[in-house]
Amino acid sequence: MHSIISRNARSILKQYQSKKLPYRCWNSARFYGNLTLSDAQRKTIYALSTPMGKAGVAVIRVSGPDASKVWKNLVKSSSKRPPESWKLQRCKIVHPERQEVLDDGLAVFFKSPKSFTTEDVLELHIHSGRAIISSVLNALASLPFCRPAEAGEFTRRAFQGGRLDLTQVEGLKDLIDAETESQRRIALQAAGGASRAQFEHLRSEIIHCLAMVEALIDFGEGEDLEEGVFEQARTKAIQLNETIQKHLNDGRRGEIIRTGLRLAIFGPPNAGKSSLLNFLAQREAAIVTPVPGTTRDILELSLDIAGLPLIVADTAGLRATDDLVESIGIERAKNMQVVKMSSNVSLCVLSLSEIYDASTSTFHVPSSVKDLVNAETCFLLNKSDLLSTQPSEDDIRSVLGPYAWTVSLGTGQGTVEFLSQFAVMLKQRYDTDDTQASSPLITHARHRTHLTSASQFINSFLQYSSQDIVLGAEELRYAAQAVGKISGLIDVEDVLDAVFRNFCIGK
C-alpha cells in the first residue's frame, strides 16, 4: 500500500513540476505518503527584512534555488519575460492559489551568485501595512518549496557562500545595532572587511613561520636550506607576538565602544547626582527632592555624548543611615565602584559649598566617598552659586586632579563648558577616528579569547629549541588555527552558532 501511495504521489509531483497539474491540486498531493518536504528539503527561505509596523515600504526577502519559482507564482507584471537581474519592476503581488491581488508594489531579482547570499534572491517591496505584510507572508507559506527563515539565516548563507567572513558578519550586526557615530564607524570598518584583512595578515604570517619550521623538519639545514632558518622563524614569531600583545593591551576600547561606556555617578546625598542625570538626559529621568535618600537604587539610562555611547548609572547617596531600603541602595552603589561593575568612567558629584572653606582656601572630600576615588575619577562640584568666593581652577585641579569642573545645575552656570570638556576627555580615552591604523581590532570577547590563545601558542613555540622542532611546529599550527577561528576559516560549528544566534529574523 505504501509503495502505491508513493508512486501516486511521485506521479502527481512530476505532473505539477511539468505544469500539467493546476497548482491548487498540490495542497492535497503533498500529503500523500511521505511526500511532504522537510525543512531540510525546502531550501528556499523567506522573511520580512524590515521592521513590522506602518511605514512607506516593507521588504520581504526570498533566497534559495526556487526563488525564480516564487517570482512566477507571486509576481505579475506587464512584461512576460523572465525577471531581469538587478532591475526593479512594477508589479502586482498575487496569491499563488486564488490569484487574488494582494498589493501593488515593486520586485527585484538577484541572480546567483551576484546576490547577498550568493543564491538566487527575490525582494518584494510592498506597502508596510500589517494586513498586507501578513497576506504576502501567508502566500509564501502556501508554496510547498518555501519555509520561513531562521534567525540570521540569510547572513549565514552569505557566510557559507564565501560572501562574508565571521568578522564581517559581526560587523554587519553591529552596524544594524549602532546607535552612535563611534559605533557606526567601527562597525562599518568591520563589515567592510578591514578587520578581516588584519586578522588574515596575522594568520598568513604565522603560517609563514610554520612553513619555515616545516621545511626544517623535511629537509634540515645544510645543502637544501640556508643556515639560520630556525632563528628567522623565532624572530618572526617574536614580532608577531608583540603585534598580538599590542592589540590585546588596547584597554578593551573596541568592546567598550561597541557595548557602550559605563559612567557611574556617585557622591553624598543632595549633592546633585539626580539633577546631573536629568541634565544629561535632557528630561526628568530621576526624582529630585531636597530630602536626603530620595534615590535608593541604581537608575540607568543610555545617552549619546559627542557620538560616544554612554550608559549612565545614578546611585544612592553615600551616607550612614538606619533606613533598610536606603542602606541596600548605598551598598549597591559601593559595590558598583569597588567591584567596578560599571566603572569605565566614574564621576563623583560633590556640593562645592560643603567641601570648600573659602577662609582657608582648602578642600575637604567627605570620608564616605574617599575610598571610592582613584586617579581616574572625575569630579563635578555642584552648587557653585551658593558661594560668594569661588576657588580658582588651578586650586581645584591641584587637589582633585585634571578632570574637575564647577557648575550650578540649578542655574545652569558652567554646565555647557563641563559637558564640552567632559566629551573631549571621553573621546581622548576611548574614541577612534576613521583611519584603520588607530581603530581597535578587537571588538568582541571571542576575538580576544582566540588572540590570547594564539599568543600562548606562540610563546610555547618560543620555549622549544631546534632539537624539539616537531613540537614547536605543532604550537605554530595551533596558533594559526586560533587566529583562523576569528574569521571563520576554521569550521567550528559552535563558533558559528554563537555568532548567528543573536541575529534577527530576516537578516
C-alpha positions, 0 to 999 in steps of 0.5 A: 500500500505504501509503495502505491501511495508513493508512486501516486504521489511521485506521479502527481509531483512530476505532473505539477513540476511539468505544469500539467497539474493546476497548482491548487491540486498540490495542497492535497498531493503533498500529503500523500505518503511521505511526500511532504518536504522537510525543512531540510528539503525546502531550501528556499527561505523567506522573511520580512527584512524590515521592521513590522509596523506602518511605514512607506515600504516593507521588504520581504526577502526570498533566497534559495534555488526556487526563488525564480519559482516564487517570482512566477507564482507571486509576481505579475507584471506587464512584461512576460519575460523572465525577471531581469537581474538587478532591475526593479519592476512594477508589479502586482503581488498575487496569491499563488492559489486564488490569484487574488491581488494582494498589493501593488508594489515593486520586485527585484531579482538577484541572480546567483551568485551576484546576490547577498547570499550568493543564491538566487534572491527575490525582494518584494517591496510592498506597502508596510501595512500589517494586513498586507505584510501578513497576506504576502507572508501567508502566500509564501507559506502556501508554496510547498518549496518555501519555509520561513527563515531562521534567525540570521539565516540569510547572513549565514548563507552569505557566510557559507557562500564565501560572501562574508567572513565571521568578522564581517558578519559581526560587523554587519550586526553591529552596524544594524545595532549602532546607535552612535557615530563611534559605533557606526564607524567601527562597525562599518570598518568591520563589515567592510572587511578591514578587520578581516584583512588584519586578522588574515595578515596575522594568520598568513604570517604565522603560517609563514613561520610554520612553513619555515619550521616545516621545511626544517623538519623535511629537509634540515639545514645544510645543502637544501636550506640556508643556515639560520632558518630556525632563528628567522622563524623565532624572530618572526614569531617574536614580532608577531607576538608583540603585534598580538600583545599590542592589540590585546593591551588596547584597554578593551576600547573596541568592546567598550565602544561597541557595548557602550561606556559605563559612567557611574555617578556617585557622591553624598546625598543632595549633592546633585547626582539626580539633577546631573542625570536629568541634565544629561538626559535632557528630561526628568529621568530621576526624582529630585527632592531636597530630602536626603535618600530620595534615590535608593537604587541604581537608575540607568539610562543610555545617552549619546555624548559627542557620538560616544555611547554612554550608559549612565548609572545614578546611585544612592547617596553615600551616607550612614543611615538606619533606613533598610531600603536606603542602606541596600541602595548605598551598598549597591552603589559601593559595590558598583565602584569597588567591584567596578561593575560599571566603572569605565568612567566614574564621576563623583558629584560633590556640593562645592559649598560643603567641601570648600572653606573659602577662609582657608582656601582648602578642600575637604572630600567627605570620608564616605566617598574617599575610598571610592576615588582613584586617579581616574575619577572625575569630579563635578562640584555642584552648587557653585552659586551658593558661594560668594568666593569661588576657588580658582581652577588651578586650586581645584585641579591641584587637589582633585586632579585634571578632570574637575569642573564647577557648575550650578545645575540649578542655574545652569552656570558652567554646565555647557563648558563641563559637558564640552570638556567632559566629551573631549576627555571621553573621546581622548580615552576611548574614541577612534577616528576613521583611519584603520591604523588607530581603530581597535581590532578587537571588538568582541570577547571571542576575538580576544579569547582566540588572540590570547590563545594564539599568543600562548601558542606562540610563546610555547613555540618560543620555549622549544629549541631546534632539537624539539622542532616537531613540537614547536611546529605543532604550537605554530599550527595551533596558533594559526588555527586560533587566529583562523577561528576569528574569521571563520576559516576554521569550521567550528560549528559552535563558533558559528552558532554563537555568532548567528544566534543573536541575529534577527529574523530576516537578516 
